[in-house]
Amino acid sequence: MTQLETCWIQVHQRIESACRLAGRDPDSVQLIAVSKTRTAREILALHALGQARFGENYVQEFVAKWEALTPRAVVPPLEWHFIGALQRNKTRAVAERADWVHSIDRLKIAQRLSDQRPADRPALQVCLQVDLSGEPGKAGIAEADLEPLAAATAELPGLRLRGLMALPPPSTDPTEQRRPFRRLRELLDRLNARGHRLDTLSMGMSGDLEAAILEGATLVRVGTALFGPRNAQVTQA
């Protein structure tokens, strides 16, 4: 058994254990393998184990991997999640290739993604990134501005608003880990009470996925626990 396979099994065991503790069906939580700085060869190796969902943070790197892997027509097809900060001048590359975008925090970005989504592709699945810390300079929409952004994004024809995403400050205290995840779930519930039909909470990473699942995560984004420490440089395979 390879190290990658061992890690993949261990992560799934962690997900299943957390779901049992929360009284949830393990199938209600999907794993996104965060493959930034990882090669196409590593992605294919993990895909061969059964992993189909991959998350990328950097547009140029994502495009290179998409172009390297898409012609191979792997089965099941790779599902690409863009989870990093997105600048206005790079939205087209993501709109044309990604299946999901988790990091929308401005209406202008949402509008550009919608306008640039190819007509022959299904609507781009999107989440709004929320800044739960309130610290200046942090990525994400402020809680006070979330409802107007959700309402406007839901009306865009090229997008389908699915839910919320957050990147809380790191903590090793399980109780402290749960607080921001609970808050994100409360914000999702508030939006649904106002007429939205959101079903996705993208939250939880290698160090806190259990806390996120206990608070309702449906997508967990895991890199280090799968692949090990991040590569300093990326070479395409």
C-alpha positions in Angstrom: 0.0 0.0 0.0 1.4 3.4 -1.0 1.7 6.3 1.5 -0.9 8.2 -0.6 -3.4 5.3 -0.3 -2.8 5.1 3.4 -3.4 8.8 3.9 -6.5 8.7 1.7 -8.0 5.8 3.8 -7.1 7.6 7.0 -8.8 10.8 6.0 -12.0 8.9 5.0 -11.9 7.1 8.4 -11.7 10.5 10.1 -14.7 11.7 8.1 -16.7 8.6 8.9 -15.8 8.7 12.6 -16.9 12.4 12.8 -20.1 11.6 11.0 -20.9 8.8 13.4 -20.3 11.1 16.4 -22.6 13.7 14.8 -25.3 11.2 13.9 -24.8 11.9 10.2 -24.6 9.7 7.1 -21.0 9.7 5.9 -22.3 10.2 2.4 -23.5 13.7 3.4 -19.8 14.8 3.6 -17.7 15.0 0.4 -13.9 15.2 0.4 -12.2 17.8 -1.8 -8.5 16.9 -2.3 -6.6 20.2 -2.2 -4.0 19.7 -4.9 -2.3 23.0 -5.1 1.5 22.6 -5.7 0.8 18.9 -6.5 1.5 17.4 -9.9 -0.8 16.0 -12.5 0.7 12.6 -11.7 -0.2 12.9 -8.0 -3.7 13.9 -8.9 -4.1 10.9 -11.2 -2.7 8.6 -8.5 -5.3 9.8 -6.0 -8.0 9.6 -8.7 -7.1 6.0 -9.2 -8.0 5.3 -5.6 -11.5 6.8 -6.1 -11.0 10.5 -5.5 -12.8 12.7 -8.0 -13.0 16.1 -6.4 -9.9 18.4 -6.5 -9.4 21.9 -5.2 -7.0 24.5 -6.6 -6.0 27.9 -5.3 -4.0 29.5 -8.0 -5.5 30.3 -11.5 -2.4 29.7 -13.6 -1.6 26.4 -11.8 -5.2 25.3 -12.1 -5.4 26.0 -15.8 -2.1 24.1 -16.5 -3.5 21.0 -14.7 -6.9 21.2 -16.3 -5.3 21.4 -19.7 -3.0 18.5 -18.9 -5.7 16.2 -17.5 -8.9 17.0 -19.4 -7.8 15.4 -22.7 -7.2 12.1 -20.8 -11.0 11.7 -20.3 -10.5 9.9 -17.0 -13.5 8.1 -15.6 -15.2 9.3 -13.5 -14.3 12.7 -14.7 -12.4 15.1 -12.4 -14.6 17.7 -10.6 -12.6 20.9 -10.2 -13.2 23.2 -7.3 -11.5 26.6 -7.4 -11.1 27.6 -3.7 -8.6 30.5 -3.8 -8.8 34.3 -4.0 -10.0 35.3 -7.5 -9.0 38.6 -9.2 -11.2 40.2 -11.8 -8.7 39.8 -14.6 -8.6 36.0 -14.1 -12.2 35.1 -13.8 -12.6 34.0 -17.4 -10.1 31.1 -17.1 -12.0 29.8 -14.0 -15.5 30.4 -15.5 -14.5 28.4 -18.6 -13.0 25.4 -16.7 -14.1 25.0 -13.1 -17.2 23.1 -11.8 -17.3 25.0 -8.5 -16.0 28.3 -7.1 -15.9 28.6 -3.3 -14.4 32.0 -2.9 -16.9 34.6 -4.2 -16.8 37.7 -1.9 -17.8 40.5 -4.3 -20.7 41.0 -6.7 -18.4 42.0 -9.5 -16.6 38.7 -9.3 -19.9 36.8 -9.4 -21.1 38.9 -12.3 -18.0 38.3 -14.3 -18.1 34.5 -13.7 -21.7 34.4 -14.8 -21.1 36.5 -17.9 -18.1 34.4 -18.9 -19.5 31.0 -18.2 -19.8 29.1 -21.6 -23.3 28.6 -22.7 -22.7 25.0 -23.4 -21.7 24.2 -19.8 -24.0 23.8 -16.8 -24.3 26.7 -14.4 -21.2 27.2 -12.3 -21.8 26.0 -8.7 -20.7 28.7 -6.3 -20.3 29.4 -2.6 -19.9 32.8 -0.9 -16.8 33.2 1.2 -17.6 34.8 4.6 -15.1 36.6 6.8 -15.9 35.3 10.3 -13.1 37.1 12.0 -13.9 40.7 11.1 -10.2 41.5 10.8 -9.1 44.1 8.2 -7.6 42.5 5.1 -9.1 39.1 5.6 -10.7 37.5 2.5 -14.5 37.1 2.5 -17.6 39.1 2.7 -18.5 40.7 6.0 -21.5 39.1 7.7 -23.4 42.4 7.5 -23.1 42.4 3.7 -23.8 38.7 3.1 -27.6 38.8 2.5 -27.4 41.4 -0.3 -24.6 39.5 -2.0 -26.5 36.2 -1.7 -29.7 37.8 -3.2 -27.8 39.3 -6.1 -25.7 36.2 -6.8 -28.7 34.0 -6.8 -30.2 36.0 -9.7 -27.2 35.5 -12.0 -28.0 33.1 -14.9 -24.6 31.5 -15.2 -24.3 30.6 -11.6 -26.1 28.4 -9.1 -25.6 29.6 -5.5 -25.1 26.5 -3.4 -23.9 27.8 0.0 -21.1 29.3 2.1 -17.4 28.9 2.7 -15.1 30.1 5.4 -11.4 29.9 6.4 -11.4 30.5 10.2 -8.2 31.2 12.1 -6.3 28.0 13.0 -6.9 26.5 16.4 -5.9 23.3 18.1 -8.8 23.5 20.7 -11.8 21.5 19.4 -14.2 23.7 21.3 -12.7 26.9 19.7 -12.6 25.2 16.3 -16.4 24.6 16.4 -17.4 28.2 17.1 -16.8 29.7 13.6 -18.2 26.7 11.9 -21.3 26.9 14.0 -21.6 30.6 13.0 -21.3 29.8 9.3 -24.1 27.2 9.7 -26.2 29.8 11.4 -25.7 32.2 8.6 -26.7 29.5 6.1 -29.8 28.9 8.1 -30.6 32.6 8.1 -30.4 32.8 4.4 -32.6 29.8 3.9 -35.1 31.3 6.2 -35.3 34.2 3.8 -36.1 32.0 0.9 -32.8 30.6 -0.4 -32.3 26.9 -0.9 -28.7 26.5 0.1 -27.3 23.0 0.8 -23.6 23.5 1.1 -21.2 24.3 3.9 -17.6 24.3 2.6 -15.6 24.3 5.8 -13.0 22.2 7.6 -9.4 21.3 6.6 -6.7 18.8 7.6 -6.5 20.0 11.2 -10.2 20.7 12.0 -12.4 18.6 9.7 -14.0 16.8 12.7 -15.1 20.1 14.2 -16.5 21.2 10.9 -18.4 18.0 10.4 -19.9 18.2 13.8 -21.3 21.6 12.8 -22.7 20.5 9.5 -19.9 20.7 6.9 -20.9 19.1 3.6 -17.6 19.7 1.8 -14.2 19.4 3.6 -11.0 20.7 1.9 -8.0 18.5 2.7 -4.5 18.8 1.4 -1.7 18.1 3.9 -3.4 15.1 5.5 -3.6 13.5 2.0 -0.4 14.6 0.3 1.9 15.5 3.1 3.7 18.9 3.4 3.2 21.2 0.5 5.7 21.2 -2.4 7.7 24.4 -2.9 7.5 24.2 -6.7 5.2 22.6 -9.1 6.2 20.6 -12.2 3.7 19.2 -14.5 3.7 15.5 -15.0 
